[in-house]
Amino acid sequence: MKREEEQQKNGSWGWVYGITAGACVAAMQIGMGMFQMEQDYAVILGAAQGLLVCSLTVICGSIMEWLLKPLPARDQEPASVLGPARARLREYETAFRNLAQSFSGLSAKKAAESGNGEQGEKHVRPENGAAVLDAPAKLNLLWNTKLEENREAMAVQLNEMAQIMTDTVEHAWDTHSDEEMEAHLRKKLKSMGLSVYSVLVYCEEHRRQEVYLTMSTRRRRCVAVKDIAATLTKLMKKSMMPARDSRAFVGSEKVTVLFVERTNFQVLYGVEKAVKGEERISGDNFSLRYCREGQFIGALSDGMGSGIKAYRESELVIDLLEQFLEAGFSKETAVRMINSALILRSEGQVFSTIDIASLDLYTGVCEFLKVGASTTFIRRENWVETISSTSLPAGVFHRLEPDCTGKKLYDGDMVIMVTDGVMDALPAAHQESLMKDIIMEHDTGNPAELAAYILGRVRQYREKEPSDDMTVLVMGLVKY
């Protein structure tokens, strides 16, 4: 009874927080809008954004309250407990999608009203008879266009949030534990002088096994983590290894260590860069990182123009991409969220290319995702394959259509990613064929050496300093 009263009290506070946040946002937006647009328009826009913030605050508060609830006891029937919880998350997903549809509907309705209202706008007719909008009408048209773009971007954001909730609930309920394996592991680890507090063996559908061990040693001794991994390999009949960045030894302090199945490949990489003309900093940025066990991602972003401004734009894209991927979002979701974030920026339009190569170190499959990016090359044993893109850069249009391709890589294959400054330095009529020849000229298995050689050979085609920033990123796949 007491717990129910506390839940009701927390729920009422959630509404108070939501109304307060919404009112603050509405007041701020209305105050700023008074100086930039018509008063009635500013009030409507501020009220709409305040209502959105209030709704999101209450919904997110309810989600966090549910997530922080203690789990039911194990002896309870799973179906009776998980069913309502899963249904609740489905309801939240539906609410976000309906909210996104309402924003899209507002945009369509506003566009229709704008089309009808243009008949009443003042026009100036020059001698040739063509109608031209006067200054107030132009300003009103610009504001309407920007508002519609913002609504569409917000609708995309809400749809992505709904999809994230769907992926989260599927991930949570598709994961199950192997109790029989847990019992065997507990007995074997105790014989090694380890005090085992918790053994969790997870095997997700269509994925590999993961083992979480919470343990410490007895009698102030240390046990190497690689020895524990060898024991797991014998018991599970699968090659196991500690997760990346795990500790090397287990001591008397209680720790939790994650063990995963050993990958079949490892990655070697190298990067080489050149700065445009007299610029002091490159407008290109890149990222090389392990996102989750068995996944290695290389990314390139080319900011609009050159110098510090282009650097900050591409840096923003790479920072957001790393944060989204670190949080567990898919590449497609991360790119769409970045695109809508660039569109919603108030400082003006920001354009940046996004080039992603995601390597699965278990299977050797590489997934390429390109948004306005330059051609990528794959060096095989005795030939070179190309992957091109025809999409627009991020930040141009709210509905992003990235080019996605998957390729199977083998031991010794290399992926060469370049920015458009590298390709533009070559003669326009033979860019791809010349780049293929340059890649095959240098027979090396070292990605860093190949990157340096490619950039050096390309710069030979330019007598002067580079006319644009150049970046060459090479990743090589090596079998264990």
N, C-alpha and C positions, 0 to 999 in steps of 0.2 A: 504494500500500500504506500509506504514511504517512497519507494523507488518511483512509483507512478506519479506521485505528487512532484518529485524532482524533475521528471521528464516533462510534465506539463509546464512547470516553472521555466525550464530551459527553452521549451518551445515558444513561450510568450516572450522571453528575452530575445529569441531569434527574430521575431517580428519587430521588436523595438529597434534592434540593430539594423535591420533591413530598411525600415522607414527612415531612420536617422541618416543612413548612408545615402539613400535615394534623395532625400531632401537636400543634403549638402551638395550632391552632384548637380541636382536641378538648379539650385540657387547659383552655383558657380557658373554653370553653362548659360543661364539666363543673363547673369551679369556681364559675362564676356560677349554674349550675342548682341546685347544692346548697342555695343560699339561697332558691330560688324555687319548687322543686317536689320531688317525691319523688326519692330518690337513684337508684333503678333507672332511672326515666324520664330523669333528667338524663344518666346514663351512655350510654343508648341514643341520645339526641338528640345528645350531643357526639360520639360515635363516628361517627354518620351524617354530620354536618357535616364532621368531619375527613376522612372518606373522600372526600366530594365535593370538598373543597379539594385534596386530594392528586391526584385524577383530573384536575381542571381544570388544575392546575399542570403535570402531565406532558403532557397533550394540547396546551395552549397553547405549552409549550416546544417540542414537536415541530413545531407549525405555524410558529413563529418561526424554528426551525432550517432548515425547508424554504424559507421566504420569503427568508432571508438567503443562501441558496446562490447562487453565481454562475450566470448564465444560460449555456446551452450556446452553442457557436459557431453562426453563421448558416448555415454550409454543411451543418449536420446536418439530417436529415430531421425536420420539425416533428412529424409524426404519431407518430414513434417516441419523441419526447421528451415531448410534451405529453400523450399518452395516459396513461401511468402517473402523472404529476403530477396530472392531473385526477381520475383514479381515487382517488388518495390523499386529495384534498380531499373527494371524495364519501364516502369511508370515515369521515373525521372528522365529516362532517355526519350520517351514520347513527349514529355513536356518541353525538352530542349528543341526537339524537331518541330513541334508546333510553334514555338516561339520563333524559330528560324523562318518558318513559312509565313508567319505574320509580318516579319520584316520584309521578306520578298514581296508579299502582297502589298505592303505599304509603298514599296518602290514602284511597282507596276501601276498602282492607283495614282501615285503622285505624277508619274510620267504622263498618264492619260489626262490628268487635270492640267498639267503644264501645256500639253498640246492644245487643249481647248482654250486655255487662258491666253495663249500667244496671239489669238485673234484680237484681243483687247489691248495688246501692247502697242506703244507708240512706235511707228516706223518712220524712217526718213527715206524718201524716194529721190535718188539722184536722177540726172538727166537720162541715163540709159534705161530707167524704169525698174531696176532691181531694188527690192526692199532690203533695207539695212536697219538693224535694231539700234535704238539710241542707247546712250550710256547706262541709264538705270535698267533698261531691259537686258542689256548684256550682263550687267552685274547679277541680276536676278537669275538669268539662265546659268551662269557659272555656279552660283550657290546651289541651285536645284540639281545640277549635274553632280557636284561634289557630294551633296547629301545623299543622292541615289547610290553613288559609288560606296559611300560609307555604310549605308543600309545593307547593300549586297555583301560587302565585306563582313559585316557583323553577322549576317545570316550564315555565311560560310563558316565563321568561327563557331557559332552555336551548333551547326551540323557536325562539325569536327568534335566538339565536346560530347555530343550524343554518341558518336561513333567510338570515342575513347571509352565511354562508360560501357558500351556494348562489348568492346574488346576486353575490358577489365573483368567484367562478370564472367565472360566465357573462359578467360584464363584462370580465374579463381576456381570455378567449378569443374574444369577439365583436369585439374591437378589432383592426384590422389597419392596416398602413401602406401608403401609396401611393408606391412607389419612383419611378415615372415623374415624378410631380409633384414629388417631392423633388429630382430632378436638374434640372428646369427652374428651380425656385426658387433653387437654389444658384448657377446661372450668372447669373441676373438680379441677385441680391443682390451678387454680387462686382462687377458693373459699377457698382453704386452706391457703391463704396468700402468695402464691408463684408467683413470676414474671417469667413467662415461656418464654424463648427466642427461644427454638427449641424443637420440639417433633418428634422423628423419630422411627417408629415401623417397624422393619425388620422381614420378615418371609421368610427364605430361603427354597428352595425345599427340602423335606425330613428332615428338621430340625425344631427346636423350635423357638418361637418368642423371639426377643430381643428388648428392649426399651431403647433408648438413650434420656435422658432429660438434657437439658441445662437450668439452672434455678438459681434463688437466692430468698431470702426472703425479705419482706418489713418490715419497722418499726423496724429494728435491732433485729429481733427475730430469733430463730433457730427452724428448723423442723427436727425431726429424720428421717433418711432415711428409717428405718423399717416402719414408719407410711405411708410414700409415697408408699412403696412396698405393704402395706395392701390396700391402695386405688387402686393401679393398679390391685391387685388380684380381687377386687369386680367388677371393670369395665371390665376386660378382661376375667373374669370367669375362670382364671387359677392361680394357686399358684405361685406368683412371689416373688423374693428375690433380694437384691443387689448383684452385681457381687463380687467375692472374692477380698479382699483387697480394697473395696470401703470405702469412708469416712462414718463416723457414723452420721454426721449432715450436714445440708445445712444452710449456713448463708447468710450474705449480699453480700458475694463475689460470682460472677458468676462462676458456676462449671458445668461440665458434668458428669452425673452418669449413669452407665449402669445397667439395671435390666434384669434378665434372669428368666426362669422358674425354680422353685425349683426342686432339684434332689430328687429321691426316696430313695437314699442310701447315706451313708457317710462312710469314710474309717478310720480305726484305724490301726496303724502299729508299728512295733518294729524291731530292728536290734541288732544282737550280733556278735562279731568278736573275732578271736584268731589269733595270729601271729606265723609264723613258727619258731620253734627252738629258736635260739638266735638273730633272726632278731629284729630290733627295730621298723619297720614299715611294715604294711600289703601291699601286692601287689594287693589286691582287692579294688574296689571302687564301690559305689552305688549311686543312685539318687532316691528321692521320691518327686514328684511335681505334681501340677495341671497344665496341659498344656493349656487347654481352658475350658470354662464352661462345667462341666459335665464329664470331662475326667481326670482321675488320673493315673499316670504312675509310676511304680516301675521298676528300671533297675539295673542290676548287671554286672560288668565287671571284669574279672580275667586276669591280665597281665601275660605275659610269664615269668616263674621263680618266684622269690620272691625278697623282699627287695625294695630298692629305685628305681631300674630300672623298675621292674614290676609295682610299684606304679605309676610311671610317664606314663607308657604306658596305663594302665587302666584309669588313670586320664584324659589323652588326649581323650580317647574314650568317657568317660562320659561327659566331657566338650563340645565336638563337638555335642554329642547327645542332650544335653540340649539346645544348641544354635539353632540347626536345629528345634527341636520341638517348642521352643519359637517363632521362626520365622513362624511357621505354616506348616512346611513340614510334610508329612506323615511319619510313622515309617519306612516303607519300603524304601522310598527315603532317609531318614536320614542314615539308615544303609548302603545303597549302596554308598552314598557319603563318609561316614567314611571309608569304605573298600578301595575305590580308593585313598583316602588321605593317608592311611597307606602304600599302595603299592608305591605311588610316593615319600615317604620320602627317602632322600638320605643317611641317617645314617646307613642304613641296614634294614633287614626285621624286622617288628614289628608284633607280633601276639597277639591278645586279643580276649577273648570270649565276646559276647554280649547277655544278657538275659533280655527280656522286657516283662512286663505284663501290659496291658493297660485296665483299668476298666472304663466302661461306667456307671456312677452313676445314669443314668435315667433308663436303661434297666437291669442292672446287668450283661451284657455280658462282659466277659474278653477275650481279644485277646492276645495270646502269640506269641512272635517272638524270635526264638533262632538261634544263630550263634555260633556253637561249644560249647554251654553251657551245664551244667549239668542238671539232671532231676529236674523238678518242681512238687510239690505235692499240691493237693487240698484236704483239709479236709472238708468232708461233715458232715452230722449229725451223722452217725455211720459207715462211711467207708472213705477210702482215694483213690483218683484217681491220676494217674501219667501222666506226659507229658514229653516225651523224645525227644532227638535231635540226628541226625546223620550227621549234617553239619560240615564243617571245620571252624576254627576260622577266624575272620576278618584279612585281611592282607596277607593271604596265596595265594589266586588266584583272578584275577581281575573280574571274573564272579561269583558273590556271589549268592548262592541259600539258603536263610534262610528257616528254618522250621516254618510255621505259622499254628496256631490252635486257634479256638474260642470255649469257653465254657460258658454256662449259670450258673451264681452264684446266690445263694439265701441268705436270711438273716441268718447270723451266719457262713457262709462258710469262710474258710481261705485259702489263697494262700501262700505256703512256697517255697521260692526260695533259693537255696544253691549253693555255688561254689564247684568245684570238690574236694577241700581239705576235705570237710565234708564227701562226699561219699567215698573217698579213705581211710578214717580212719576206715571204717567198713569192715568186712570180704568180700572179693571180690565176693564170691559165693552167698551171701545173702544181698547185699547192699540195694536194694529197699524194700524188705520185712521187713528187720530190721528197716529201716527208717519209714515205715508205722506203725510198732508196737510202735516205740518211739513217733510218732506224736499222736497216739490214747491213749497212756498211761496217758497223762496230760490233764485232762478235764478242760479247761479254755477258757474263751472268751476274754482274754487279749493277744494280739499279742506279746507284749514285754515279758510277762512271758513265753509264748510258745517258743519264739526264744531262751531265756536263758536256758530253760529246754532242748531243742533239742541239743544245743551245749554242755551243761554239760554232757548229756547222751552219746553223740558221743565220747567225750574225754575220757570216761571211758574205751573205747576199745583200747586206746593207753596208755601204761605204761609210755612212755617217752613224751617229748614235741612234739607238732604237727609237722609232716613232711612236711606240706604245710599250706599256709594261709587258714583260715576258715572264712566264712561269712554266716550267716543265716538271711534272710529277710522275715518277716511275715506281710501280709496284711489281715485284716479282714473286711468283708462287713456287715454293720449294717443298718437296715431299719429305716427311720425317724419315 
